[in-house]
Amino acid sequence: MNFVWWFMWIMLLVWIFATPFRIPGQRHQPSSALDVLRMRLASGQITPEQYQEHKQLLDTGELRRG
């Protein structure tokens, strides 16, 4: 029975440290400008025409941070 508890604790530790970190509230890498643009299109914040215009600006590199 003692072996079962040790096995469970070890498996819990392996699960905590080996799983990819995508826990809510945890820091993650910032999204790229194109990812943000896609999310805005998907949520309806911008029209497909605006999406194409902004995407073209990102592709050509004409859009600069300001």
DSSP file (Angstrom, degrees, kcal/mol; ACC not computed):
  #  RESIDUE AA STRUCTURE BP1 BP2  ACC     N-H-->O    O-->H-N    N-H-->O    O-->H-N    TCO  KAPPA ALPHA  PHI   PSI    X-CA   Y-CA   Z-CA
    1    1 A M     >        0   0    0      0, 0.0     4,-1.5     0, 0.0     3,-0.2   0.000 360.0 360.0 360.0 -37.0    0.0    0.0    0.0
    2    2 A N  H  >  +     0   0    0      1,-0.2     4,-2.0     2,-0.2     5,-0.2   0.863 360.0  57.6 -62.5 -35.4    2.9    2.3    0.7
    3    3 A F  H  > S+     0   0    0      1,-0.2     4,-2.5     2,-0.2    -1,-0.2   0.873 101.7  55.8 -61.9 -38.5    4.2    1.7   -2.8
    4    4 A V  H  > S+     0   0    0      2,-0.2     4,-2.4     1,-0.2    -1,-0.2   0.914 107.4  48.0 -63.3 -43.7    0.9    3.0   -4.2
    5    5 A W  H  X S+     0   0    0     -4,-1.5     4,-2.5     2,-0.2     5,-0.2   0.917 112.2  48.8 -64.9 -43.2    1.1    6.3   -2.4
    6    6 A W  H  X S+     0   0    0     -4,-2.0     4,-2.5     1,-0.2     5,-0.2   0.916 111.4  50.5 -61.2 -42.2    4.7    6.8   -3.5
    7    7 A F  H  X S+     0   0    0     -4,-2.5     4,-2.5     1,-0.2    -2,-0.2   0.912 110.3  49.5 -61.9 -43.1    3.8    6.0   -7.1
    8    8 A M  H  X S+     0   0    0     -4,-2.4     4,-2.2     2,-0.2    -2,-0.2   0.911 111.7  48.1 -64.2 -42.6    0.9    8.5   -6.9
    9    9 A W  H  X S+     0   0    0     -4,-2.5     4,-2.3     2,-0.2    -2,-0.2   0.910 112.6  48.5 -64.7 -42.1    3.1   11.3   -5.5
   10   10 A I  H  X S+     0   0    0     -4,-2.5     4,-2.5     2,-0.2    -2,-0.2   0.918 111.7  49.3 -64.3 -43.0    5.8   10.6   -8.2
   11   11 A M  H  X S+     0   0    0     -4,-2.5     4,-2.5     2,-0.2    -1,-0.2   0.887 109.8  52.4 -64.4 -38.0    3.2   10.7  -11.0
   12   12 A L  H  X S+     0   0    0     -4,-2.2     4,-2.4     2,-0.2    -2,-0.2   0.928 110.8  46.8 -62.5 -45.0    1.8   13.9   -9.6
   13   13 A L  H  X S+     0   0    0     -4,-2.3     4,-2.3     2,-0.2     5,-0.2   0.906 112.3  49.9 -64.5 -41.4    5.2   15.5   -9.6
   14   14 A V  H  X S+     0   0    0     -4,-2.5     4,-2.4     1,-0.2     5,-0.3   0.923 111.5  49.3 -61.3 -43.8    5.9   14.3  -13.1
   15   15 A W  H  X S+     0   0    0     -4,-2.5     4,-1.3     1,-0.2    -2,-0.2   0.907 111.6  49.0 -63.2 -41.8    2.6   15.6  -14.3
   16   16 A I  H  < S+     0   0    0     -4,-2.4    -1,-0.2     1,-0.2    -2,-0.2   0.915 122.1  31.7 -65.1 -43.7    3.2   19.0  -12.8
   17   17 A F  H  < S+     0   0    0     -4,-2.3    -2,-0.2    -5,-0.2    -1,-0.2   0.668 121.0  47.0 -92.5 -16.9    6.7   19.5  -14.2
   18   18 A A  H  < S+     0   0    0     -4,-2.4    -3,-0.2    -5,-0.2    -2,-0.2   0.669  88.6  90.8-100.9 -18.3    6.4   17.6  -17.5
   19   19 A T  S  < S-     0   0    0     -4,-1.3     2,-0.0    -5,-0.3    -4,-0.0  -0.500  89.2 -98.3 -78.1 147.8    3.1   19.0  -18.9
   20   20 A P        -     0   0    0      0, 0.0     2,-1.0     0, 0.0    -1,-0.1  -0.381  41.6-112.3 -62.2 141.2    3.3   22.0  -21.1
   21   21 A F        +     0   0    0      1,-0.1    -5,-0.0    -4,-0.1    -4,-0.0  -0.666  64.0 133.9 -83.3 105.6    2.5   25.2  -19.2
   22   22 A R        +     0   0    0     -2,-1.0    -1,-0.1     6,-0.1     6,-0.1  -0.339  27.1 150.9-141.1  54.0   -0.8   26.6  -20.3
   23   23 A I    >   -     0   0    0      4,-0.1     3,-2.1     1,-0.1    -2,-0.0  -0.719  54.4-102.0 -90.5 134.9   -2.4   27.2  -17.0
   24   24 A P  T 3  S+     0   0    0      0, 0.0     3,-0.1     0, 0.0    -1,-0.1  -0.291 108.1  21.8 -56.7 136.7   -4.9   30.1  -16.7
   25   25 A G  T 3  S+     0   0    0      1,-0.3     2,-0.3    -3,-0.0    -2,-0.0   0.352  95.9 122.0  87.2  -6.4   -3.3   33.2  -15.2
   26   26 A Q  S <  S-     0   0    0     -3,-2.1    -1,-0.3     1,-0.1     2,-0.1  -0.632  70.4-102.5 -89.6 148.6    0.2   32.1  -16.0
   27   27 A R        +     0   0    0     -2,-0.3     2,-0.3    -3,-0.1    -4,-0.1  -0.388  44.8 176.2 -67.2 144.6    2.4   34.3  -18.1
   28   28 A H        -     0   0    0     -2,-0.1     3,-0.1    -6,-0.1    -6,-0.1  -0.921  39.9 -73.2-142.4 168.9    2.9   33.3  -21.7
   29   29 A Q        -     0   0    0     -2,-0.3     0, 0.0     1,-0.1     0, 0.0  -0.355  58.3-103.3 -65.2 141.3    4.6   34.7  -24.7
   30   30 A P        -     0   0    0      0, 0.0    -1,-0.1     0, 0.0     2,-0.1  -0.309  39.2-105.9 -64.8 149.1    3.0   37.7  -26.2
   31   31 A S        -     0   0    0      1,-0.1     2,-0.1    -3,-0.1    -3,-0.0  -0.389  33.6-111.5 -72.8 151.3    1.0   37.2  -29.4
   32   32 A S     >  -     0   0    0      1,-0.1     4,-2.2    -2,-0.1     5,-0.2  -0.350  30.6-105.9 -76.0 165.9    2.3   38.4  -32.7
   33   33 A A  H  > S+     0   0    0      1,-0.2     4,-2.2     2,-0.2     5,-0.1   0.869 122.4  52.4 -61.4 -36.5    0.7   41.3  -34.5
   34   34 A L  H  > S+     0   0    0      2,-0.2     4,-2.4     1,-0.2    -1,-0.2   0.880 107.0  52.2 -69.2 -36.7   -0.8   38.8  -37.0
   35   35 A D  H  > S+     0   0    0      2,-0.2     4,-2.3     1,-0.2    -2,-0.2   0.919 110.5  48.1 -62.6 -43.0   -2.3   36.7  -34.2
   36   36 A V  H  X S+     0   0    0     -4,-2.2     4,-2.3     1,-0.2    -2,-0.2   0.907 110.7  51.8 -63.5 -41.3   -3.9   39.7  -32.7
   37   37 A L  H  X S+     0   0    0     -4,-2.2     4,-1.9     1,-0.2    -2,-0.2   0.906 109.8  48.9 -62.3 -42.6   -5.3   40.7  -36.1
   38   38 A R  H  X S+     0   0    0     -4,-2.4     4,-2.5     1,-0.2    -1,-0.2   0.899 110.9  50.2 -64.2 -40.7   -6.8   37.3  -36.6
   39   39 A M  H  X S+     0   0    0     -4,-2.3     4,-2.0     1,-0.2     6,-0.2   0.889 109.1  51.6 -65.6 -38.1   -8.4   37.3  -33.1
   40   40 A R  H  X>S+     0   0    0     -4,-2.3     5,-2.0     2,-0.2     6,-1.0   0.888 111.5  47.5 -66.0 -37.7   -9.9   40.8  -33.8
   41   41 A L  H ><5S+     0   0    0     -4,-1.9     3,-0.9     1,-0.2    -2,-0.2   0.926 111.9  50.0 -66.3 -44.3  -11.4   39.5  -37.1
   42   42 A A  H 3<5S+     0   0    0     -4,-2.5    -2,-0.2     1,-0.3    -1,-0.2   0.838 111.1  48.7 -64.6 -33.1  -12.7   36.4  -35.4
   43   43 A S  H 3<5S-     0   0    0     -4,-2.0    -1,-0.3    -5,-0.2    -2,-0.2   0.549 115.3-114.6 -85.9  -6.0  -14.4   38.4  -32.6
   44   44 A G  T <<5S+     0   0    0     -3,-0.9    -3,-0.2    -4,-0.6    -2,-0.1   0.604  79.2 125.8  87.1  12.0  -15.9   40.8  -35.1
   45   45 A Q  S   <S+     0   0    0     -5,-2.0     2,-0.3    -6,-0.2    -4,-0.2   0.802  77.5  27.5 -72.5 -28.4  -14.0   43.9  -34.0
   46   46 A I  S    S-     0   0    0     -6,-1.0    -2,-0.2    -9,-0.1    -1,-0.1  -0.914  84.2-115.5-130.8 159.2  -12.8   44.5  -37.6
   47   47 A T     >  -     0   0    0     -2,-0.3     4,-2.5     1,-0.1     5,-0.1  -0.452  32.8-107.5 -86.7 163.1  -14.2   43.7  -41.0
   48   48 A P  H  > S+     0   0    0      0, 0.0     4,-2.5     0, 0.0     5,-0.2   0.853 122.0  54.8 -59.1 -32.9  -12.6   41.3  -43.5
   49   49 A E  H  > S+     0   0    0      2,-0.2     4,-2.2     1,-0.2     5,-0.2   0.922 108.6  46.9 -66.2 -43.0  -11.6   44.4  -45.6
   50   50 A Q  H  > S+     0   0    0      2,-0.2     4,-2.7     1,-0.2     5,-0.3   0.891 110.7  54.1 -64.0 -38.2   -9.9   46.0  -42.6
   51   51 A Y  H  X S+     0   0    0     -4,-2.5     4,-2.9     1,-0.2     5,-0.2   0.945 109.3  46.6 -59.5 -48.8   -8.2   42.6  -41.9
   52   52 A Q  H  X S+     0   0    0     -4,-2.5     4,-2.3     1,-0.2    -1,-0.2   0.900 113.0  50.0 -61.7 -40.7   -6.8   42.4  -45.5
   53   53 A E  H  X S+     0   0    0     -4,-2.2     4,-1.8     2,-0.2    -1,-0.2   0.937 114.7  42.7 -63.9 -46.7   -5.7   46.1  -45.3
   54   54 A H  H  X S+     0   0    0     -4,-2.7     4,-2.3     2,-0.2    -2,-0.2   0.882 113.0  53.2 -68.2 -37.7   -3.9   45.6  -42.0
   55   55 A K  H  X S+     0   0    0     -4,-2.9     4,-2.7    -5,-0.3    -1,-0.2   0.904 107.7  51.2 -63.8 -40.5   -2.4   42.3  -43.0
   56   56 A Q  H  X S+     0   0    0     -4,-2.3     4,-2.1    -5,-0.2     6,-0.2   0.904 109.1  51.0 -63.8 -40.0   -1.0   43.8  -46.2
   57   57 A L  H  X>S+     0   0    0     -4,-1.8     5,-1.2     1,-0.2     6,-1.1   0.900 111.9  47.2 -63.2 -40.2    0.6   46.6  -44.1
   58   58 A L  H  <5S+     0   0    0     -4,-2.3    -2,-0.2     1,-0.2    -1,-0.2   0.900 111.6  50.8 -67.6 -39.4    2.2   44.0  -41.8
   59   59 A D  H  <5S+     0   0    0     -4,-2.7    -2,-0.2     1,-0.2    -1,-0.2   0.863 113.7  43.7 -66.2 -36.4    3.4   41.9  -44.7
   60   60 A T  H  <5S-     0   0    0     -4,-2.1    -1,-0.2    -5,-0.2    -2,-0.2   0.650 106.4-126.3 -85.2 -14.3    5.1   44.9  -46.4
   61   61 A G  T  <5S+     0   0    0     -4,-1.1    -3,-0.2    -5,-0.2    -4,-0.1   0.650  73.0 125.2  80.5  14.6    6.6   46.2  -43.2
   62   62 A E      < +     0   0    0     -5,-1.2     2,-0.6    -6,-0.2    -4,-0.2   0.710  48.7  88.5 -79.1 -19.6    5.1   49.6  -43.6
   63   63 A L        -     0   0    0     -6,-1.1     2,-0.3    -9,-0.1    -9,-0.0  -0.689  62.4-173.6 -83.0 123.1    3.4   49.5  -40.3
   64   64 A R        -     0   0    0     -2,-0.6     2,-0.2     1,-0.0    -2,-0.1  -0.849  29.7-102.5-117.3 151.9    5.7   50.9  -37.6
   65   65 A R              0   0    0     -2,-0.3    -1,-0.0     1,-0.1     0, 0.0  -0.495 360.0 360.0 -71.2 140.4    5.3   51.0  -33.9
   66   66 A G              0   0    0     -2,-0.2    -1,-0.1     0, 0.0    -2,-0.0   0.402 360.0 360.0-132.0 360.0    4.4   54.3  -32.6
